[in-house]
Amino acid sequence: MKIKMTILSLFLSILFSRTSVDSETIRNIRLENFKDNYIDKTIQFLDPNGLSVKGKLIDVSSKSFIILIGSDKLNFDHSGIDHVYIMPKKADFLLASNLALVGGAVSYLTLIVLRGNVDFQQKSSFTCLGFLLGGLLGKNTFYKPLKIDISGEAYD
């Protein structure tokens, strides 16, 4: 009896299960999440004509984005757009800049601790090198656009 019930439940689950979710459903879910999380943020995207558009996201409808560019509200059809970039803010820039300053200070202090007598050339070289490496680390970590996928593709 258990074997018959197991086979029956397996057959029914195969019969009534969906093998995949269509891409339009995935796109609608991603657009709703995008609307819920990124209203009033500065976004950038390439429209289907290859034109770069950057502005403040006001609303997302089922067919278009409503974006504030300057003082104009413009509608852009999002049917041909797969990715939207969220641009970094001033706080992200300050965080990356502070990491550059910390990198310069750490390299200077490390040089002083490891070598007692150093001349001005070595101090300035190591400080600039630490500043540059800290700035690169801060830029690549904190000051880059966030890529949001709004396509209907399902990834495995």
Buried (B, 14 or more C-beta within 10 A) or exposed (E): EEEEEEEEEEEEEEEEEEEEEEEEEBBBEBBEEBBEEBEEBBBBBBBEEEEEBEBBBBEBEEEBBBBBEEEEEBEBEBEEBBEBBBBBEEEBBEBBBEBBBBBBBBBBEEBEEEEEEBEEEEBEBBBEBBBBBBBBBBBEEBBEBEEBBBEBEEEE
